[in-house]
């Protein structure tokens, strides 16, 4: 469960990770791929008519993180602004993740702000929201 006001920090793993939406408000998955240096946003949620998906697979070795969709406003050029704070007890996204091959914690790599900004300078605002400072 990811409550309002919290994020899943940018990280990468050497396996595919499938996210499953179960309950609550939409959640946005952010991907940064070093192959093309592009930002991709995917919204998980119950409203298929509003371009939400109930599941999505992040490819191996791609940097990714997530946040409750209504917590931020993201423009098409990757600029991010924080929305008004919301009550975390009432606003959350309940999701699950499945990795294949199996997740091994020693393979988990947490993104470093300075390295990600160096690789993806156009997306510094969203990287700042989804990383700790070095």
N, C-alpha and C positions, 0 to 999 in steps of 0.2 A: 504494500500500500504506500502510495506517495501522497502525503498530505499537502494542502496548500501551504506555501511558504518554504517548501523543501524541493530539492532537485536531486536527480541522479547525476553525479559528476561525470564529466567526459572520461571515458576509458576505452580500452580495446582488449579483445581476446582473440585467440587464433581459431575460434570456432563460430559457426553461425548461431545467432541467438534469436529465437522466435518469441515475440512478446504477444501476450493474450490479454485482451480487455475483458474484465468481468463485471465491474460495477462502479458507479460514481460518475464523475465528470471526465471529460476528455483529457488525454495526456498526449503531449507532443514529444516525439523522438527526434533528436537532432543528430545528424550524421555528417562527419567531415572525412572525406576520402582523399588520401594523399595522391592517388592515381590521377585525379583530375582537379584537385584542390577546390572542389565544389561543396557547398552546403546543401543538405537535403533535409526537409522537414516532413514528417509523417505524423498524422493525427490518429490516435487510437480512440475509439469511443463507440457509443451505441447508435449514432445517427448516420447511417450509411448514405442517406440523401444529402448530408452536409459534408461529403468527402471524408468521413471518418471510416476507419477500418477496425474490425474486431481482432485482427491479428496481423502481424508484420514481422518479417525476418530481416535482421541486420546481418550483412555479410561478414565473414571473418576479416580481422585486421583493419576494420574501419573504426575510427574514433566515434563514439556515440555517448549520448547522455539523454536525459529526459526531464520534463517539467510539467506540472499541471497547466494545461493549455490556457486557462483563464487567468493565470498568474502573470503572464507576460504578453506584450504586443510585439510581434516580430514582423518587420517589413520584408518585402521580397528581396531587398539587398542585404539582409542579415542584421539590420539594426534592431536592437531590442530595448524595450522600455518596461519597467516594472509596473504592474497594475496595482490598484488599491489593495492593501492587505485584507485577507479574508479569514474567517474562522476555520482553523484546520480541523476542528471536530466535525464540521458540517460539509467541508469542501475537500474532496480527496478523489484519487483514482486507485481502484483496486485492480492490479494487473498481476500476471504471472509470466515467468520466463522459462523457456526450454532451450537448452544448449545441445548441439550435436556437432562433433563428438562431445562427450561429457565435459563439463566445466571443471577445470583444475585451477585452484586458487593461485598456484605459483605462476600461471600463465597470464594472470590479470595485470594489466598495466594502467595505472592511473595517469591521466594526462597532466602535463606540467604547463602552466599558463604561458610562460615565456617561450617554450618550444612550440606550442600550438600556434601562438600569435606569430611567431617567426615563419611557420609553414603556411598559415592561413591569415595573413594580415587584414584582409577585407572583412573578416568575421570577428574581429577583436571584441566588440560589445557582447556577442552571444558567448564567446569563449570565456569572457570575464564572469558572466553569470553562472557558468557551468564548471568552473575550476576554482581551486584555491590559489592564492598568490604564492609564488615560489619562495 
